[in-house]
Amino acid sequence: MDDPVGYDDVLRSAREGDEAAFRLVYRALQPDLLRYLTTLVGAEAEDVSAEAWLQIVRDLDRFRGGWSDFRGWAVTIARNRALDLLRRQQRRPAVPLPVTEFVGVADPADTAVSAVDRITTYQAIELIATLPREQAEAIILRVLFGFDAAATGNIMRKRPGAVRTATHRGLRTLRERLDDGDVTALAPVTLDEVR
């Protein structure tokens, strides 16, 4: 199909932003493009076609040539998107399973234990937050993030020795509070707060 009924002119108008002309271009090419893509990617053809049209629309103002050139250009774009999909599928093959296969599969994690762990973590963080800021920050960076004294010092703009001292003092204070049962600074955490 070289130039059916003046499609060179319609294409020119579409490149200039005429929406009605673009609709004509789309309607003239999409059925053949979809059939072509179906042979390459099967049921994924519509998705691949949509990706191709996004690129066509994005680059249309830079396209130069007539209807015949445009068709080749658009098919090349669609083919490249199809090959991209096929490569992705090869890297991450998927085996479709019916939903009924998942009925008996239970989550191995105990949700009650998970909730208690989260509450405990939040309570620990609240307890750490009652320390002076420098001590609390040093403990969070060293213990929770696992940074060494030098990295923590870079973050806090302190020398590694000052970080070690702040961490030591903070942990000693926490141990004393826990040994004395002095955790009154903590408000009880509810499950709603954990979520």
C-alpha positions as a printed NumPy array, in Angstrom:
array([[  0.   ,   0.   ,   0.   ],
       [  2.032,   2.937,  -1.293],
       [ -0.201,   5.982,  -0.787],
       [ -3.886,   5.132,  -0.409],
       [ -6.018,   8.169,  -1.062],
       [ -3.448,  10.835,  -0.22 ],
       [ -2.006,   9.366,   2.993],
       [  1.225,  11.246,   2.389],
       [ -0.727,  14.463,   3.017],
       [ -2.569,  12.95 ,   5.996],
       [  0.753,  11.872,   7.482],
       [  2.189,  15.364,   6.998],
       [ -0.818,  16.828,   8.846],
       [ -0.425,  14.288,  11.639],
       [  3.241,  15.27 ,  12.027],
       [  2.127,  18.873,  12.388],
       [ -0.186,  17.94 ,  15.271],
       [ -3.552,  17.409,  13.545],
       [ -5.378,  14.908,  15.781],
       [ -7.943,  13.936,  13.152],
       [ -5.134,  13.155,  10.703],
       [ -3.348,  11.083,  13.357],
       [ -6.541,   9.077,  13.975],
       [ -6.652,   8.278,  10.235],
       [ -3.012,   7.18 ,  10.285],
       [ -3.634,   5.024,  13.343],
       [ -6.767,   3.412,  11.899],
       [ -5.012,   2.681,   8.622],
       [ -1.96 ,   1.033,  10.206],
       [ -3.082,  -0.462,  13.528],
       [ -4.977,  -3.555,  12.229],
       [ -1.991,  -4.73 ,  10.165],
       [  0.44 ,  -3.854,  12.93 ],
       [ -1.61 ,  -5.826,  15.435],
       [ -1.762,  -8.869,  13.162],
       [  1.994,  -8.695,  12.659],
       [  2.671,  -8.428,  16.387],
       [  0.313, -11.307,  17.131],
       [  2.554, -13.55 ,  15.049],
       [  5.564, -12.449,  17.079],
       [  4.272, -12.257,  20.647],
       [  0.799, -13.797,  20.644],
       [ -1.512, -12.504,  23.359],
       [  0.905,  -9.71 ,  24.274],
       [  0.392,  -8.038,  20.881],
       [ -1.909,  -5.277,  22.128],
       [  0.474,  -4.281,  24.917],
       [  3.443,  -4.26 ,  22.564],
       [  1.421,  -2.269,  20.049],
       [  0.582,   0.308,  22.704],
       [  4.287,   0.667,  23.583],
       [  5.135,   1.038,  19.906],
       [  2.505,   3.739,  19.385],
       [  3.839,   5.642,  22.387],
       [  7.247,   5.775,  20.746],
       [  5.725,   6.592,  17.336],
       [  3.807,   9.517,  18.808],
       [  6.852,  10.722,  20.71 ],
       [  9.097,  10.653,  17.625],
       [  6.579,  11.489,  14.876],
       [  7.636,  15.108,  14.511],
       [ 11.162,  13.938,  13.644],
       [ 10.058,  11.401,  11.032],
       [ 10.756,  12.353,   7.43 ],
       [  9.297,  10.517,   4.453],
       [  6.032,   9.428,   2.941],
       [  3.396,   6.881,   3.848],
       [  5.401,   3.884,   2.638],
       [  8.44 ,   4.972,   4.66 ],
       [  6.244,   5.623,   7.674],
       [  4.782,   2.131,   7.576],
       [  8.263,   0.607,   7.527],
       [  9.402,   2.889,  10.323],
       [  6.367,   2.067,  12.482],
       [  6.718,  -1.679,  11.905],
       [ 10.412,  -1.49 ,  12.821],
       [  9.532,   0.232,  16.081],
       [  6.844,  -2.365,  16.826],
       [  9.233,  -5.203,  16.022],
       [ 11.882,  -3.771,  18.325],
       [  9.349,  -3.534,  21.169],
       [  8.296,  -7.149,  20.485],
       [ 11.908,  -8.349,  20.561],
       [ 12.439,  -6.458,  23.815],
       [  9.488,  -8.336,  25.304],
       [ 10.766, -11.684,  24.062],
       [ 14.204, -10.998,  25.555],
       [ 12.629, -10.074,  28.904],
       [ 10.589, -13.262,  28.836],
       [ 13.717, -15.325,  28.162],
       [ 15.522, -13.732,  31.098],
       [ 12.556, -14.222,  33.418],
       [ 10.503, -17.117,  32.115],
       [  7.063, -17.434,  33.651],
       [  4.982, -20.556,  33.819],
       [  1.297, -19.68 ,  34.032],
       [ -0.499, -21.501,  36.841],
       [ -4.208, -21.594,  37.534],
       [ -5.319, -19.729,  40.66 ],
       [ -6.483, -23.006,  42.203],
       [ -2.817, -24.02 ,  42.573],
       [ -2.359, -21.352,  45.269],
       [ -5.326, -22.234,  47.481],
       [ -3.373, -24.455,  49.896],
       [ -0.234, -22.321,  50.008],
       [  0.107, -20.683,  53.389],
       [  2.471, -17.932,  54.383],
       [  5.233, -19.538,  56.468],
       [  5.562, -16.425,  58.655],
       [  3.461, -16.316,  61.779],
       [  1.628, -12.994,  61.641],
       [  1.283, -12.792,  65.427],
       [  5.044, -13.185,  65.908],
       [  5.667, -10.656,  63.133],
       [  3.35 ,  -8.128,  64.819],
       [  5.04 ,  -8.602,  68.209],
       [  8.474,  -8.212,  66.592],
       [  7.354,  -4.973,  64.957],
       [  5.936,  -3.652,  68.236],
       [  9.166,  -4.559,  70.024],
       [ 11.202,  -2.78 ,  67.354],
       [  9.075,   0.351,  67.575],
       [  9.297,   0.314,  71.367],
       [ 13.083,  -0.052,  71.185],
       [ 13.311,   2.89 ,  68.806],
       [ 11.085,   4.958,  71.093],
       [ 13.333,   4.064,  74.03 ],
       [ 16.449,   5.037,  72.052],
       [ 14.754,   8.322,  71.146],
       [ 14.597,   9.25 ,  74.858],
       [ 18.412,   9.476,  74.92 ],
       [ 20.271,  12.686,  74.137],
       [ 20.187,  13.235,  70.357],
       [ 23.874,  12.53 ,  69.77 ],
       [ 23.73 ,   9.215,  71.653],
       [ 20.489,   8.156,  69.993],
       [ 21.805,   8.989,  66.532],
       [ 25.066,   7.122,  67.144],
       [ 23.22 ,   4.008,  68.324],
       [ 20.788,   4.007,  65.397],
       [ 23.585,   4.453,  62.843],
       [ 25.923,   1.904,  64.451],
       [ 23.459,  -0.759,  65.565],
       [ 20.53 ,  -0.583,  63.162],
       [ 22.387,   0.495,  60.018],
       [ 25.593,  -1.333,  60.894],
       [ 27.941,   1.564,  60.094],
       [ 31.362,   1.509,  61.72 ],
       [ 32.566,   4.391,  63.886],
       [ 34.335,   6.131,  60.992],
       [ 31.305,   6.026,  58.665],
       [ 29.004,   7.111,  61.48 ],
       [ 31.426,   9.919,  62.273],
       [ 31.32 ,  11.117,  58.667],
       [ 27.546,  11.183,  58.773],
       [ 27.381,  12.908,  62.153],
       [ 30.434,  15.115,  61.469],
       [ 32.15 ,  13.759,  64.577],
       [ 35.428,  11.983,  65.144],
       [ 35.228,   8.163,  65.401],
       [ 36.273,   8.337,  69.071],
       [ 33.386,  10.691,  69.866],
       [ 31.01 ,   8.314,  68.087],
       [ 32.268,   5.333,  70.084],
       [ 31.889,   7.308,  73.307],
       [ 28.352,   8.444,  72.456],
       [ 27.38 ,   4.891,  71.485],
       [ 28.856,   3.45 ,  74.675],
       [ 27.156,   6.032,  76.926],
       [ 23.829,   5.601,  75.177],
       [ 23.893,   1.801,  75.384],
       [ 24.935,   1.979,  79.067],
       [ 21.989,   4.316,  79.786],
       [ 19.595,   1.99 ,  77.969],
       [ 20.887,  -1.027,  79.909],
       [ 20.463,   0.825,  83.212],
       [ 16.9  ,   1.848,  82.33 ],
       [ 15.994,  -1.685,  81.352],
       [ 17.662,  -3.171,  84.473],
       [ 15.814,  -0.699,  86.702],
       [ 12.547,  -1.236,  84.858],
       [ 12.512,   2.507,  84.148],
       [ 10.849,   2.473,  80.772],
       [  8.069,   4.837,  81.785],
       [  9.114,   7.21 ,  79.022],
       [  7.547,   4.779,  76.591],
       [  3.914,   5.023,  75.693],
       [  2.332,   1.67 ,  74.825],
       [  2.355,   1.019,  71.093],
       [ -0.824,  -0.324,  69.542],
       [ -1.113,  -2.505,  66.451],
       [ -2.73 ,   0.426,  64.6  ],
       [  0.441,   2.457,  65.119],
       [  2.575,  -0.404,  63.82 ],
       [  0.7  ,  -0.558,  60.533]])
